[in-house]
Amino acid sequence: SEPSANLLEQANKLEKENFFCSVDDYPVYNIINDCNGTICFPYSSTSVISKNLNKPTVFFDPSSKLIHDDFGAHNTKILSDKLEIENWIKKI
């Protein structure tokens, strides 16, 4: 399914603020390899790729509804609030 107009609008706003860049034709392995670490949406394959490239990775679950030892997490830590994310970033 197509992303909602609101989601696209928010992504465009963040991109304009240099919060992130979206790339369609650039291999994800190259993007992750250029990063210090990744904060992923549960349970995306991005975390598996990050681990394969020996990059620190976490899942971010602002809802706090995910089970932290869920098989789908592939032993990736799940963070649920801003302070946890800030502390994790400081460590990498």
WOVENGI-V496833 format. One record per backbone hydrogen bond with DSSP energy under -0.5 kcal/mol. CO is the residue of the C=O (numbers start at 0). NH is the residue of the N-H. E is the energy in kcal/mol with one decimal. If there is no record, write none. Layout:
# WOVENGI-V496833
CO NH E
CO NH E
This chain:
# WOVENGI-V496833
3 7 -2.2
4 8 -2.4
5 9 -2.5
6 10 -2.4
7 11 -2.5
8 12 -2.1
9 13 -2.3
10 14 -2.4
11 15 -2.3
12 16 -1.4
13 18 -2.5
13 19 -0.6
14 17 -1.7
24 26 -0.5
26 29 -0.7
26 30 -1.7
27 31 -2.7
28 32 -2.3
29 33 -1.3
31 34 -1.7
35 55 -0.7
37 39 -0.6
37 57 -1.9
39 59 -2.5
40 43 -2.0
43 46 -1.0
44 48 -2.2
45 49 -2.5
46 50 -2.4
47 51 -2.3
48 52 -1.5
49 54 -3.0
50 53 -1.7
55 37 -2.3
57 39 -3.3
58 60 -0.5
58 78 -3.2
59 41 -0.5
60 63 -1.5
65 67 -0.5
66 69 -1.7
69 72 -1.8
70 73 -1.6
72 75 -1.5
76 58 -2.9
76 78 -0.5
78 60 -3.3
80 84 -1.9
81 85 -2.8
82 86 -2.6
83 87 -2.3
84 88 -2.7
85 89 -1.9
86 90 -1.0
87 90 -0.7
87 91 -0.8
88 91 -0.9
